[in-house]
């Protein structure tokens, strides 16, 4: 069970304002990979982005990253290192994407 709920989510567009609908990231092989920005939101004091590789299919995994702002005001993406935080955000994304029917 996640400590976040869909009712707490505030949708944002920080990345989209800076980068457009896609961002380019460097993978573990030092190669450039383009990702579509699927969702951006704030919840529980953190800001998050859900990205999908441009060549991925609809059912392929997504990347969930934290949106941070540098002291100079630059918007950056960072890996979520805390396992509990990542799990909570991933479950919340599932809830937002596939809401249970009542």
LUMMARMI-493922 format. One record per residue (C-alpha): residue number from 1; residue in one letter; x, y, z. Coordinates in steps of 0.02 Angstrom, whole numbers, plus 32768, in hexadecimal, padded with zeros to 4 digits. Example, Ala and Ser with C-alpha at 12.3 -4.5 7.8 and 13.67 -1.06 7.14 Angstrom:
<r><num>1</num><residuo>a</residuo><c1>8267</c1><c2>7F1F</c2><c3>8186</c3></r>
<r><num>2</num><residuo>s</residuo><c1>82AC</c1><c2>7FCB</c2><c3>8165</c3></r>
REM end
This chain:
<r><num>1</num><residuo>x</residuo><c1>8000</c1><c2>8000</c2><c3>8000</c3></r>
<r><num>2</num><residuo>x</residuo><c1>8046</c1><c2>80A8</c2><c3>7FCD</c3></r>
<r><num>3</num><residuo>x</residuo><c1>8051</c1><c2>813A</c2><c3>8045</c3></r>
<r><num>4</num><residuo>x</residuo><c1>8019</c1><c2>81AC</c2><c3>7FB7</c3></r>
<r><num>5</num><residuo>x</residuo><c1>7F6D</c1><c2>81B5</c2><c3>7F68</c3></r>
<r><num>6</num><residuo>x</residuo><c1>7F2E</c1><c2>81F7</c2><c3>7EC2</c3></r>
<r><num>7</num><residuo>x</residuo><c1>7ECF</c1><c2>8281</c2><c3>7F1D</c3></r>
<r><num>8</num><residuo>x</residuo><c1>7F76</c1><c2>82C9</c2><c3>7F59</c3></r>
<r><num>9</num><residuo>x</residuo><c1>7FC2</c1><c2>82D7</c2><c3>7EAB</c3></r>
<r><num>10</num><residuo>x</residuo><c1>7FE0</c1><c2>8381</c2><c3>7E5C</c3></r>
<r><num>11</num><residuo>x</residuo><c1>800B</c1><c2>8371</c2><c3>7DA3</c3></r>
<r><num>12</num><residuo>x</residuo><c1>8098</c1><c2>83DF</c2><c3>7D65</c3></r>
<r><num>13</num><residuo>x</residuo><c1>80F6</c1><c2>8401</c2><c3>7CC4</c3></r>
<r><num>14</num><residuo>x</residuo><c1>81A3</c1><c2>843A</c2><c3>7CFE</c3></r>
<r><num>15</num><residuo>x</residuo><c1>8201</c1><c2>83C6</c2><c3>7C87</c3></r>
<r><num>16</num><residuo>x</residuo><c1>818D</c1><c2>83EA</c2><c3>7BF5</c3></r>
<r><num>17</num><residuo>x</residuo><c1>81A9</c1><c2>84A5</c2><c3>7C0A</c3></r>
<r><num>18</num><residuo>x</residuo><c1>8266</c1><c2>848B</c2><c3>7C00</c3></r>
<r><num>19</num><residuo>x</residuo><c1>827A</c1><c2>83F7</c2><c3>7B8A</c3></r>
<r><num>20</num><residuo>x</residuo><c1>81D7</c1><c2>83E3</c2><c3>7B2B</c3></r>
<r><num>21</num><residuo>x</residuo><c1>817E</c1><c2>833A</c2><c3>7B22</c3></r>
<r><num>22</num><residuo>x</residuo><c1>821F</c1><c2>82D5</c2><c3>7B20</c3></r>
<r><num>23</num><residuo>x</residuo><c1>82C1</c1><c2>82CF</c2><c3>7B82</c3></r>
<r><num>24</num><residuo>x</residuo><c1>8366</c1><c2>8283</c2><c3>7B52</c3></r>
<r><num>25</num><residuo>x</residuo><c1>83C1</c1><c2>821E</c2><c3>7BD6</c3></r>
<r><num>26</num><residuo>x</residuo><c1>8466</c1><c2>81C0</c2><c3>7BD7</c3></r>
<r><num>27</num><residuo>x</residuo><c1>8453</c1><c2>8106</c2><c3>7BFD</c3></r>
<r><num>28</num><residuo>x</residuo><c1>84CA</c1><c2>8091</c2><c3>7C58</c3></r>
<r><num>29</num><residuo>x</residuo><c1>8527</c1><c2>8073</c2><c3>7BB2</c3></r>
<r><num>30</num><residuo>x</residuo><c1>8547</c1><c2>812F</c2><c3>7BA0</c3></r>
<r><num>31</num><residuo>x</residuo><c1>84CD</c1><c2>8135</c2><c3>7B0E</c3></r>
<r><num>32</num><residuo>x</residuo><c1>8449</c1><c2>81BB</c2><c3>7AF5</c3></r>
<r><num>33</num><residuo>x</residuo><c1>8395</c1><c2>817D</c2><c3>7B06</c3></r>
<r><num>34</num><residuo>x</residuo><c1>82FA</c1><c2>81E6</c2><c3>7AE6</c3></r>
<r><num>35</num><residuo>x</residuo><c1>8267</c1><c2>81D5</c2><c3>7B5E</c3></r>
<r><num>36</num><residuo>x</residuo><c1>81B5</c1><c2>8216</c2><c3>7B51</c3></r>
<r><num>37</num><residuo>x</residuo><c1>8175</c1><c2>8271</c2><c3>7BEA</c3></r>
<r><num>38</num><residuo>x</residuo><c1>80D8</c1><c2>8211</c2><c3>7C1B</c3></r>
<r><num>39</num><residuo>x</residuo><c1>80AE</c1><c2>8269</c2><c3>7CBE</c3></r>
<r><num>40</num><residuo>x</residuo><c1>80F7</c1><c2>82E9</c2><c3>7D34</c3></r>
<r><num>41</num><residuo>x</residuo><c1>80B1</c1><c2>8303</c2><c3>7DE0</c3></r>
<r><num>42</num><residuo>x</residuo><c1>80D4</c1><c2>833A</c2><c3>7E92</c3></r>
<r><num>43</num><residuo>x</residuo><c1>809F</c1><c2>82D8</c2><c3>7F2B</c3></r>
<r><num>44</num><residuo>x</residuo><c1>80DB</c1><c2>82CC</c2><c3>7FDE</c3></r>
<r><num>45</num><residuo>x</residuo><c1>8159</c1><c2>8359</c2><c3>7FC9</c3></r>
<r><num>46</num><residuo>x</residuo><c1>81B0</c1><c2>830A</c2><c3>7F32</c3></r>
<r><num>47</num><residuo>x</residuo><c1>81A4</c1><c2>8325</c2><c3>7E76</c3></r>
<r><num>48</num><residuo>x</residuo><c1>81A9</c1><c2>8291</c2><c3>7E00</c3></r>
<r><num>49</num><residuo>x</residuo><c1>81AD</c1><c2>826A</c2><c3>7D47</c3></r>
<r><num>50</num><residuo>x</residuo><c1>8174</c1><c2>81CC</c2><c3>7CF0</c3></r>
<r><num>51</num><residuo>x</residuo><c1>81D2</c1><c2>81AF</c2><c3>7C4E</c3></r>
<r><num>52</num><residuo>x</residuo><c1>81C9</c1><c2>812B</c2><c3>7BC6</c3></r>
<r><num>53</num><residuo>x</residuo><c1>824F</c1><c2>80FF</c2><c3>7B47</c3></r>
<r><num>54</num><residuo>x</residuo><c1>8219</c1><c2>813E</c2><c3>7A9B</c3></r>
<r><num>55</num><residuo>x</residuo><c1>822D</c1><c2>8090</c2><c3>7A52</c3></r>
<r><num>56</num><residuo>x</residuo><c1>81CD</c1><c2>8039</c2><c3>7ADD</c3></r>
<r><num>57</num><residuo>x</residuo><c1>8124</c1><c2>7FEB</c2><c3>7AC1</c3></r>
<r><num>58</num><residuo>x</residuo><c1>8089</c1><c2>8019</c2><c3>7B24</c3></r>
<r><num>59</num><residuo>x</residuo><c1>80A6</c1><c2>7F8D</c2><c3>7BA2</c3></r>
<r><num>60</num><residuo>x</residuo><c1>8160</c1><c2>7FAC</c2><c3>7BBA</c3></r>
<r><num>61</num><residuo>x</residuo><c1>81A4</c1><c2>7FE8</c2><c3>7C5F</c3></r>
<r><num>62</num><residuo>x</residuo><c1>81B1</c1><c2>809F</c2><c3>7C87</c3></r>
<r><num>63</num><residuo>x</residuo><c1>8239</c1><c2>80FF</c2><c3>7CE0</c3></r>
<r><num>64</num><residuo>x</residuo><c1>8207</c1><c2>815E</c2><c3>7D7D</c3></r>
<r><num>65</num><residuo>x</residuo><c1>827E</c1><c2>81E8</c2><c3>7DAD</c3></r>
<r><num>66</num><residuo>x</residuo><c1>8281</c1><c2>8275</c2><c3>7E29</c3></r>
<r><num>67</num><residuo>x</residuo><c1>8279</c1><c2>8328</c2><c3>7DE7</c3></r>
<r><num>68</num><residuo>x</residuo><c1>82F3</c1><c2>839A</c2><c3>7E42</c3></r>
<r><num>69</num><residuo>x</residuo><c1>8321</c1><c2>844F</c2><c3>7E2E</c3></r>
<r><num>70</num><residuo>x</residuo><c1>83D8</c1><c2>847F</c2><c3>7E3F</c3></r>
<r><num>71</num><residuo>x</residuo><c1>840C</c1><c2>8519</c2><c3>7EA4</c3></r>
<r><num>72</num><residuo>x</residuo><c1>841E</c1><c2>8572</c2><c3>7DFC</c3></r>
<r><num>73</num><residuo>x</residuo><c1>8368</c1><c2>854B</c2><c3>7DD3</c3></r>
<r><num>74</num><residuo>x</residuo><c1>838C</c1><c2>84C2</c2><c3>7D53</c3></r>
<r><num>75</num><residuo>x</residuo><c1>830D</c1><c2>8434</c2><c3>7D4B</c3></r>
<r><num>76</num><residuo>x</residuo><c1>8363</c1><c2>838B</c2><c3>7D59</c3></r>
<r><num>77</num><residuo>x</residuo><c1>8332</c1><c2>82D4</c2><c3>7D64</c3></r>
<r><num>78</num><residuo>x</residuo><c1>8377</c1><c2>8262</c2><c3>7DEA</c3></r>
<r><num>79</num><residuo>x</residuo><c1>8368</c1><c2>81AB</c2><c3>7E14</c3></r>
<r><num>80</num><residuo>x</residuo><c1>82FA</c1><c2>8184</c2><c3>7EA9</c3></r>
<r><num>81</num><residuo>x</residuo><c1>8376</c1><c2>812E</c2><c3>7F1C</c3></r>
<r><num>82</num><residuo>x</residuo><c1>82FF</c1><c2>8109</c2><c3>7FAB</c3></r>
<r><num>83</num><residuo>x</residuo><c1>82A7</c1><c2>8063</c2><c3>7F88</c3></r>
<r><num>84</num><residuo>x</residuo><c1>820C</c1><c2>8090</c2><c3>7FEE</c3></r>
<r><num>85</num><residuo>x</residuo><c1>81F9</c1><c2>8138</c2><c3>7F97</c3></r>
<r><num>86</num><residuo>x</residuo><c1>820C</c1><c2>80E4</c2><c3>7EEB</c3></r>
<r><num>87</num><residuo>x</residuo><c1>818C</c1><c2>805E</c2><c3>7F19</c3></r>
<r><num>88</num><residuo>x</residuo><c1>8110</c1><c2>80E0</c2><c3>7F57</c3></r>
<r><num>89</num><residuo>x</residuo><c1>8120</c1><c2>8149</c2><c3>7EB9</c3></r>
<r><num>90</num><residuo>x</residuo><c1>8116</c1><c2>80AF</c2><c3>7E47</c3></r>
<r><num>91</num><residuo>x</residuo><c1>8077</c1><c2>8073</c2><c3>7E9F</c3></r>
<r><num>92</num><residuo>x</residuo><c1>802E</c1><c2>8122</c2><c3>7E92</c3></r>
<r><num>93</num><residuo>x</residuo><c1>8054</c1><c2>8127</c2><c3>7DD7</c3></r>
<r><num>94</num><residuo>x</residuo><c1>7FF9</c1><c2>8081</c2><c3>7DC4</c3></r>
<r><num>95</num><residuo>x</residuo><c1>7F66</c1><c2>80C7</c2><c3>7E24</c3></r>
<r><num>96</num><residuo>x</residuo><c1>7F63</c1><c2>8161</c2><c3>7DB5</c3></r>
<r><num>97</num><residuo>x</residuo><c1>7F74</c1><c2>80FA</c2><c3>7D16</c3></r>
<r><num>98</num><residuo>x</residuo><c1>7F00</c1><c2>8069</c2><c3>7D41</c3></r>
<r><num>99</num><residuo>x</residuo><c1>7E82</c1><c2>80A9</c2><c3>7DC1</c3></r>
<r><num>100</num><residuo>x</residuo><c1>7E18</c1><c2>8023</c2><c3>7E12</c3></r>
<r><num>101</num><residuo>x</residuo><c1>7D64</c1><c2>8025</c2><c3>7DDC</c3></r>
<r><num>102</num><residuo>x</residuo><c1>7CEA</c1><c2>8042</c2><c3>7E67</c3></r>
REM end
